[in-house]
Every structure is written in structure tokens, then in C-alpha cells.
Amino acid sequence: SWVQFKQRGLTCADIDMLILSHLHFDHVGGLKYFAGTKGIKNIIVAEDELLSACRSVYTGESGAYVKSLFDVDGAVYKTITGEVHLADDITLFVQKSHTPGVIGMRLNTKSKGNIIVTSDTVYTRESYEKQLPAV
């Protein structure tokens, strides 16, 4: 939350990279607060997700993509298609489950082991293991 952000002495200008799990309205609504910052020029999103969001808004499909929320002034999207290692212990991966290009994150920690951050994505173990799309 913004309160925790401020409690750590951070502002939007302190963020160098934004990772968007997917582009549904409930996950990109705060993007506008990063306009004019370093982070807005370094947004990580899955290629299939960006294509799906653009196709949806430009063809008039109904859905959870809202152009004004992800088409923020100055936004520069850097797309991924598979796994991307951000650091030795942080890996992003495309799941294709909740949306066509939702991103998950694998954290390898010393104290808690391996942790997967899914963000609205994995409904069942089978959907993760077989990379099944949501139905």
C-alpha cells in the first residue's frame, strides 16, 4: 500500500523498474502515479499480455483492460516471452493462465526456500504445471 511505501521513506521517483503481472484495470490503476519517473520508462510486462490488452481496447472487446490505465504518458514497456532472471534469486516467468501473458515471480530465499508469487494466476496445480489458460 502507499502507506507502507511512505513508511519506508520511498516515493514513486525512487523506483527504477515496474513489473506488471498483467494489465487488468485492478493491477494498473496506480501506474499514473509513476508518470515522469524512471520507473515509467522501464515497465516489464509479458509480450502476449501487452498484445492482448491492445487488441482488446482497440477492437472494442469488453473486458478488464482499460486503455487509459495502461496507456500512461511516457510509459515504455519492455516485454518478456519466457523466463527472465532479474538477480540470482529472482526470476520472472510467463504463466498464460489468468490472462494470455500474466507474469509470475520465483524467489529463492535462504530462510523460506523457493516462493512463487502468482498474482491472480494459478487456479489449480495442474494449471501451473501444464501452463493451462484460465477457462
Secondary structure, DSSP 8 states (H G I E B T S, - for coil): -HHHHHHTT--GGG---EE-S--BHHHHTTGGGGTTSSGGG-EEEEHHHHHHHHHHHHHT--SSB-HHHHS-TT--EEEESS-EEEETTEEEEE--SSSTT-EEEEEEETTTEEEEE-SS--SSHHHHHTT----
